[in-house]
Every structure is written in structure tokens, then in C-alpha cells.
Amino acid sequence: MTISKYLYKNESLMNTHKNILKQVSLLIKKSDEISRLKGEKFNIFSVLRNETEEVTTHNRLIAEFLNPKGSHGMGSVFLNLFYDTIYESETCNLTEDKKEVLRNIRNLEPTVKAEEWLGKVDLKKVEGGSVDVCIKTNGGQIRIENKINAGDQNMQIARYCSRHNQENNIVIYLTKYGKDASPESKQDQKEGVDYFLLSHYSDTINWLEKCYHKATEFPILRETIKQYIILMKKVTNQHTSQEMKEELLDLITNSKENYRAAQEISTSLQEAEKRVMDKLLDSISSELKSKGYHAIDSIRGVRKDGGFIKIISLSLKGVDYDIGINLELLNQYFFFCAVEVGKKRGASINNYSRFDKIANYLEDKVYSYRNNSKRVGYNLNGSFKLNIHFSIENYLNLKKVEQQKFTEEVFEKLAKTIEESEIETYLENL
């Protein structure tokens, strides 16, 4: 192929990319207008900025729907629909012995709880932790680890599948798209044998839509479920309009060129998101370093939307730890934590009473940006609200000056909280 033909071919493909992006943008605007006219642009979870809050929004709401004694007043209807979802899910694909476990569980009276405590985390014994949603019966349990944007904790799935996980239990790893747990989380546990996958993208939304149809005669409940369906579609990047979905599929399959362009755009999306996040975190890091603080260490965090910011080091029983702050932009909060030097954030530090003293000290301090709700984990967490509704889409919608202002606001809240904690002085005198 000559250079001129190569350049022409690539220019033609690039034009196809631009054209399909333009047409998709028009479809989105059309769909947004339809959603506005139908009143779907109003969403109570979005208004309250709780879209990705796993503990305070998703875990509690899912547990409430599943609870036969829940305030919805539908008894076991929603729970039985969930059992059906697990049984029929191609993502989950239960083994025959676990299907038998499920049949036994659904015939017994359950208790359903969000944040079920399994005991103190012990990484040596591979046990303990807090399960996001737990369905308990005398004949077994269904333990659901629910991930929206949070990363895996060290040995998390392994701990839920350890000796606590007897033969009559089912462990489910529920994520946006049904991805597998990380090697650090599952250890030697096998997906499809020791634990099973579910996705919000298909399984949760299918379950919720069945719940919605069962609640047609109860307007407030029905519309709450509808709002949650809309939220889950937003979280999983789906369209609320079936018409738009059909138009989009028609556009992609209209020609080989359109299909290729859509395919390349799709494969580049995660890389594009990472590029935006990396640039933003670099900006915040530069702001931190220019004011004398440590930069964000994304390697020692467990998520792609933030990382660990060291404040001061502490030596305990011959092991060096860094006390610092972990930032999670998509969850719009940050918290104090301790990380062993040279390692990622983990939970093993809970074994030492000194960390409890530090945690109690930090919890009792008064902070300008403290969240009203307490979220405790790793015994060093106090939740600190950013008060910024962050998403990559919203960030890209800002002008350059506004993006810089956002960076400065994040830095200001981090720096002020570190200053108000007076943790350096406290540790020196501990």
C-alpha cells in the first residue's frame, strides 16, 4: 500500500469516527429531551448525590427490597424474584450443588441485613470482615459483596469463602459488569466453584424491572423502584430509552465502517477515562507538592480514581506504617487510614490496639468538611465530604478555569482536614 493510500484510508476512518460520534451525540440529546419531558431527569438519588455510595445507598436499598419484613410491604415477593434471578443468571451460572443450596435456602425463613459483621479481620486465619448484604437462614446464607466503584480489599472474597463459608452458603461478587474479583481478593478461591458473579448491568436491572411490575398497584413503591432502575442504568452507562438503544444499534450496524468505528471507540473508552483521571490526579498531586504535602500515591490505593496521601510514619512492633488520607473522587469522600510501608492499603492493621487509639482520636476531632454519617473501616476512617458531584462526564463539561478551581477545592479540603487533625503532633506524643 502506498503512503498516499494509507493516509487516505486512515483519514477516511477518522472521519467515520467523527461522524458516528456526532450522530451518537445527537441521539443522546434527543433521548435526554424525551427523558426530561417524561420527568425522568429528576432522580432523588442524584439530587442527594448518593449515586455511587455503596453503603448508604445501594447496600441498604437492596437489603430493604430483599427483606420480607421490609417497609415495602410486599413480603417475600422481591426476595423470591431475586432467588429466581440468581438461579437463572448466565453471569452467575450456579453449579448443581449450589442450586440445591439455593432451593433449600428459599424454603426457609430468612433475615436480611446490610453490612453483616463476620468478625474482626484476620488475614492470617483468612476470616472476618463486613458483608455488604447477607441473606441468612437456618439452612445457609447468601453473602453478597457489592461493588460500584470501590476496589477489592485484601483477601476479601477469600475471607467470605473461608471456614465461615460452609457448604450450605453461597458467596456472590456483584459488580457493575460482572467482572471477576482481583487475585488479591480471591486468593486461591475459584470463580464458578467457591463464589459466583452477578452484574448490575443485566442481573440487578432485570430483577428490579420484575419488582417494578409487581409493584404497579403501589405508586410510591413503584416509582421508587423506577428511580432506582434509572440510577442503575446511569451507573452502568445504559440508556433509559429503549427507542434510543434501537436507533444506536441501527447506526452501528448500518455499515462495516460504522461498526469498526464503534468497535475502536469502545475499546478506547477505558483508556480515555484513565487519561482524564490521571491528568486530574496529577493536577491535585502538583497542588499538594507545591504546598509541601506528599503527592497522591495511586499505587498504594485500591482504586483508579484516587490514592493514598502520606502524612506521617509510625513504627509498631518492628513494622513501619504510614498514616495518611485515602482519596476516592467518584465516591466524593476521603478518609484517614494506615498503610504498611511498601504495600497497598490493607486491613491487617486492625489487630493492633494503638491504631484503635489513633482512630478514636481522629473520630473525636472537629473538622470543617466532616460528613454527618460515620463510615468506619480499617479503624481509622472518618468520612469527609467533598461536596462536589464528581464524575468524568461532569468534569469534562467544565471549562479549563473551572477544572482548575475543582482541583484547588479538592486540595483545600484535603489540606484543611490534615491541618485540623493535628495527627503529626498527636503521634509524636503518643
N, C-alpha and C positions, 0 to 999 in steps of 0.2 A: 504494500500500500504506500503510495506517495505521501509526502508530508502534507501537501495541499488537501488530499482526500482525507487524511487523518484529522486535520484541523477542521475540515468541513463537517465530518461525521461527529466530532466532539462538540462543535458549535451547535449542530442540529439537536444533539441530545440535551445540551444545556438549555436550549430554547424550549424543548419539550418539558424539561423540569420546571422552568419558569412558568410555562403555560398551565401546567397541571396545578402548580401551587396557586396561581391566580384564580383558577376555576374552583379549587377547593376553598379558597378564601371567600369567594362569592357564595358558595354553598353554606359555609359556616355563618355568614352574615344573614342569609335567608333563614337558616334554622334558628339563629338567635332571635330574629324578629318574630318567628312563629312561637317560640318559647315565651317571649315577652307578652305576646297577645294572649297566650293561654295561661299566663300568670306563673309560669314555671321558673322565671328568673329569680323569683323570691324563694329563698330557701333558708329556713330557720337555722340550720347548721352552719351555713355560710355567713349569715348575719352575725352569729355568735362567735365566728372564727374558730369553730371546733371541727373543721372538716377532716383533719388527719390525726386528731387526738385519740390515740388508741384506747387509753384507759378511761378517760372521762366521757368519750362519745361512743366509740364503736363497741368496746367490750361490754359496757353497761347496757347499751341499747340491744345488742344481740342477745345478751343474757336475759334481759327483760322479756324479749319476744319469745325466747325458748322456755321461759319459766311458766309451767302450767298454773301457778298461783300468781302470775304477773298481773299488773294493773290493767292489762288489755282486756281481761275478762273472757278470753277465748279458750280457756282451759288448755288442753294438750294439742289443740289444732295445729298451731305453728310448730310445736316440737315434733309432732308426727310428720309434718311436711319436711322438716329438717332431716329426720331419720330417713325419709324417702330419698332426699337429695344425696345423702351420704351413700346410701345403698346403690343408687342408680348412676352416680357420678363416674364419668370416664376418667376424670382427673384423679379421683380418689382410688378407684379400682381396687376395692377391698378384696382380700383373699377370702376363700370359702370359710376358713375358721373364724375370721373376724366378722364375716356376715352373720355367722351363727351367734357370735358375741353380741352383735347389734340387735338381733332378733330377741335375745334374752333380755337385753337392757330395756328395749321398748315395751316389754311386758311388765316392767316393774315401776313402782312409784319413784320418780326422781326428785332430787333437789338440784337446782341450777344456780350457780354462783359465778360472778365475775371476780377475778383476782383471787382464786383459790390458793391458799397457802399450803405448800407441801413440806415446809420446814426450812430451817436455816441452810443456806447454800454451802455445800461441802464438795469441793472439786476432787478431793482425794477419794471420797466414797461415791462420787458422781450421784449426788442426790440434792433435793431441796429446790427452792425457788417458788415463784408465784405463777400459776397457770392462768392465762387470760380469761378463759371461760371453761367451766367444768360442769358436766352433767353427771351426777353421782347417783347410783342406785346400790342396793344390797348385792346386786349381781354383777357390778362392774362400773367403769367410768368411761366417759368420753372427754378427753383433755384436748382443748383447742388452743394452740398458740397462734395468735392473730397478729399479722404484720401488715402495716400500711406503709410507713416509711422507715420504721425502726430497723436497725441491723440486728443480727443474731448476737446473743450473749454467749459467753464461753461455756461449752458443753450443755447448752440449753435444752436441745431436743434429747440429748443423751441422758440428762438428768430426769426428764419426764418419762423416759423409756427405761429407766434403771430398775432396781429392785422394787420400786414403787409401782412399776408398770407390770402388773401380773398378767396372766394370760387372758383374763376377762376384761382388760382395759383396751381402749383404742386411743391412740395419740394422733392428732391431726395438726398439720402445719398449713395454716391458712394464710395465703398471700394474695397480692393484687392479681397476679397472673399465673398462680400455681407453680411457682419456681421451687426448686429444692432448697433445703437448708444448707448452710455452709459447712465445710468439713470441720471447722472449729466447733460448731454447734452439735452436729450429729455424731461426730467421732466414728465409732465402728457400727453404729446403728444403720440399718438398710431401709431406704425408702421403698414402700410397697410390701414390706415384711414387718418391720418394727414400728413404723409410723407411716402416715399416708397424707397425701397432698389434697388441698382444695383451693379453688381460686375465687376471689371476689368477682372477677371479670364474668365468669359464667355461673358458677355454683351458687354464690351468695345472691346474685341478682335473680337467678331463676327461682330460688327459694322465696325471696321477697315478693316476686311477682305472683307466686301462688298464694302467699299470705294476703296480698292485696285483694285478690279476687275473693278470698274467704271473708274479707272484712268489708264487703261492699255495703252492707246494711248498717255499718257503724262509721259515720262520716269522719269524725275526728281521728279515729284509729286508722281508717283507710287512707286519709290524706297524709298522716304522719309517715305511714309506710311508703307512700308515693314520694314524699320528700326525701326519704332515706334512699330509695331506689335512684332518684335523680342524683343525689350526692355520690352514691357508689359508682354510678356511670361517669360522673365527673372525675372521681378519684382514679378510675381505670381508663380514662381517656376514651369514653364511648359517647355516642350521640344519643340524646334523649328522643330524637325524632327518627322513627323507622323510615319515613319518606326520605330523609337526608341520607340515611345509610344506603338505601337503594340507589339514589342518584349518584352517590360517591362510588358505589360498586360499578354502576354503568359507566362512569367516567374512566375508572381504572381499566376496565375490561373492554373499552371501546377500541383499543388498538394495541399492537405489540409495543409500540413506543411508549404509550401511556402506562402500560403495565410495568415495563422496565424502569421508567422514571419513578413510579410509585414504589417499586421494589428497592431502588437505590436510596430514595428518600427515607424509607422505613429503616433500612439498615444503618443509616447515618444519624438517626434521631437520638439514640442513646449517647453517641459520641458528641453530638451537638449540645445536649443537656449537660454533659460533663464539662464541655468547653466553657459554657456560661457559668457553671458553678465554680470551676477552677479560677476563672477570672475574678469572680466576686470574692471568693475566699482569699485570693492573692491581694485584692484591694484592702480587705479587712486586716489581713496579716501585715501589710505595709503600714497601715494606720497604727496598729499595735506596736510594731517595732520602732516607728518614728517617735512614739511616746514612751519608749523604754520598757515595754512589755515583751513577753515571749510571743512568737508568731503562732498561728494555728498549725498544729501537727496533725494532718489528716491521716497519717499512717497509724497513729495510736488511737484514733477513733474507730467506730464500727459502722459509720455511715458516710455517704458521699456528699452530704450537704453540710458538713462542718468538721469538727475535730477537737482535739484536746489542746488547751492553752495552759501551760505550766505556770504556777505561781511560786511555789517553794518546795524544796525537797525535805524528806523525812526518812530517817533510818530506823528500822524496827526489827529487832532480832536478827541482825545481820543482813537484812534485805532493804534495799533503797526504794523509796516510793516518791512519786511526785504528786503533790496536792495541786489541783488546778480546776479549771472550768471546762466542761464539755458543751460545745455549741451545736445545736440542731436547728438549722434555719427553717426547714419545712415543717417542723413541729412548733416553730416560733417560740422556743424557750431554750434556756441553758441551765446548767446545774453544776454544783461542786462535786468533784469525785476524786478518788485516789487511784493512780495507775502505777503499777510496778515499773521501775525504770527498765527501758528496753523492750517493754511488752505493750500489747494493746489493752484497752480498758477491760477489766475483768471483775468478777465478783468475789474472788477468794479472800479479799481483804476483810470481809465481814467477820472473819474468825478472831480478830483482834479487838479487845475492849478499848484500846486507845483510839481507834477510829470511831467508836461509838461516842467517846468524849468529844472528839472533833465535830462529829455530826451534830450532837446536841448543842454545841457552842454555835455552830453555823445556823442551826434552826432557830435559835433564840435571838439572833441578831435582827435588827430592823433595817430593811432595805427599801430603797426608793422604788425598785422595779419588781418587788416580790409579788408573785401570783397569790391570789386568795386561797387557792387549793394547794394542799400539801401533796407532793408526789415523792415518795421515799423509795430509794433503791440504792444499793451499794452503801447504805448508811451514811452517805454524805450529800444526798440530794435535797436541795430546796429548789422549788420550781420558780424561775424568774421570767416574767412575761416580757416579750419583746414589743408587744402591742403593734406589731407590723404584720399585716396579712401578706405573707411572703409565698410566692410561687414563681417558678421560672417565667411563666406567661406574664404575670403581673410585673415582674422585674423588667422583662424585655419591653413592656409597654411604657416604662418610664423614660424620660429624656435623660441625656447624659448627666446633666446637672442634678436631676432627681435621683439617679443611680448613685452619684457621689454622696448626696445627702443621706441616702439609705445606709451606705457604708459607714458614714460618720455616726449615725444614730445607733447602729449596732455596736460600734466601738464604744460610744459614750456609755451605753448601758452595761457593757462588759466591764469597762474600766471603773465606773462608779460602784458597781457591785463588789469588785475586788477591793477597792479602797474602803468601802463601808464594812466589809467583812473583817478587816484588820487581822486576817488569818496569819500573816507573817509574824506579827507581834505576839499573837496567841501561841503559835508553835514554838517560838523562841523561849517562852516562859512555861511551856507545858512540862 
